[in-house]
Amino acid sequence: MDPWNPLGTGNPLQTALVGLYAAQLTGADEIPVAYEMVTERAARVLGLTAAEYGIAQGAPASFVLLPAETPAEALRRQVRPRYVVARGTVLAETPPAPARLNWPGEPPADVDFRPAGRS
């Protein structure tokens, strides 16, 4: 359960997406800002130092790996974390789960909702 949103999943990407829609901030330059709000800016609000947050030599190796190439893609597709790592230990792993499209008259095809040419 999400302690801040009774309909939420505890996923910051969901919070960012709802905020984007509610504030009508869906411009190309606004979407990455919403992503920063639930990642880098949230870390700053929590008072985390550069040694505690981010990818850097000597950092605690705590991160979430998302199967997306850009913040906008992560938000649009609402991707599930591929790996959740805390202090170098994998705590959670989500295997890829393609969506299957069964269009009449066509063979079934897996889709990933990414732009054509990316896989």
Secondary structure, DSSP 4 states (H G I P E B T S, - for coil): --TT-TT--S-HHHHHHHHHHHTT--STTTHHHHHHHTTHHHHHHTT--TTTSSS-TTS---EEE-S-SSHHHHHHHTPPPSEEEETTEEEEE-----EEE--TTS--EEE----TT--
